[in-house]
Amino acid sequence: MEKDPTPGLWCSSARTSLHTNDSEGDIRGHVKWRKISGGTRSDLGRRCRERFASLKRTCRKLGISFRDYLDDRIRRNGHIASLPEMIRARTAAASTVH
């Protein structure tokens, strides 16, 4: 059997994802955090962590800065639309395309 002259070349394309499982990608950050920190000490801490992680993932999927979104909510500026409003707008826009 001949040795491949270009080992690893198949994954050198930036356009090719090594996996396509979005659900797996969504929990990857949480799993890394849990391994490093050892988790939370209480049920309230776990629920808080899960909510912030969910907000962060949603912001990322919508293409907005999580930090800017939190800052807008804390200061009550109202410069950034609520996440449900943005999701409804994207869903409506996507349904008109089809």
C-alpha positions in Angstrom: 0.0 0.0 0.0 1.4 3.4 -1.0 1.6 6.2 1.5 -0.5 9.3 0.7 1.9 12.0 -0.5 -0.5 14.8 0.8 -1.6 13.7 4.3 -4.3 16.0 5.7 -4.8 17.9 2.5 -8.5 16.9 2.4 -9.2 19.1 5.4 -7.2 22.2 4.3 -10.2 23.9 2.6 -11.6 26.7 4.8 -15.0 26.2 3.1 -15.3 22.5 4.3 -16.6 22.0 7.7 -15.3 18.9 9.5 -18.8 18.3 10.9 -22.3 19.5 10.0 -24.1 18.8 13.2 -25.2 22.2 14.5 -26.6 20.7 17.7 -23.2 19.2 18.5 -21.5 22.6 17.8 -24.1 24.3 20.1 -23.1 22.3 23.2 -19.4 22.2 22.5 -18.7 25.5 24.3 -20.8 24.4 27.3 -19.0 21.1 27.6 -15.6 22.8 27.5 -16.6 25.3 30.1 -18.0 22.5 32.4 -14.8 20.5 32.1 -12.6 23.5 33.0 -14.7 24.9 35.8 -16.2 21.8 37.2 -19.7 23.0 36.7 -22.0 25.1 39.0 -22.6 24.7 42.7 -26.4 25.0 42.7 -29.5 24.4 40.5 -30.0 28.2 40.3 -26.4 28.6 39.0 -26.9 25.8 36.4 -30.1 27.4 35.1 -28.5 30.8 35.0 -25.5 29.4 33.1 -27.8 27.6 30.6 -29.9 30.7 29.9 -26.8 32.9 29.2 -25.3 30.1 27.0 -28.6 30.0 25.1 -28.7 33.7 24.7 -25.1 33.7 23.5 -25.8 31.0 20.9 -28.9 32.8 19.6 -27.0 36.1 19.3 -24.2 34.3 17.4 -26.8 32.6 15.0 -28.4 36.0 14.4 -25.1 37.7 13.8 -25.2 40.2 16.6 -22.7 40.7 19.4 -23.7 39.0 22.7 -21.9 41.7 24.7 -23.7 44.5 22.8 -27.0 42.8 23.2 -26.6 42.4 27.0 -25.3 46.0 27.3 -28.4 47.2 25.4 -30.7 45.3 27.7 -29.0 46.3 30.9 -28.9 50.0 30.0 -32.4 49.7 28.5 -31.3 51.6 25.4 -33.6 49.8 23.0 -31.1 50.2 20.1 -31.1 46.4 19.4 -34.4 44.6 18.8 -35.4 41.8 21.1 -34.3 38.3 20.1 -37.9 37.1 19.4 -38.5 40.1 17.2 -35.3 39.3 15.2 -36.2 35.7 14.9 -39.8 36.5 13.7 -38.4 39.0 11.1 -35.8 36.4 9.8 -38.5 33.7 9.6 -40.9 36.0 7.7 -38.1 37.1 5.3 -37.1 33.5 4.7 -40.7 32.4 4.0 -41.2 35.2 1.4 -38.1 34.0 -0.5 -39.5 30.5 -1.0 
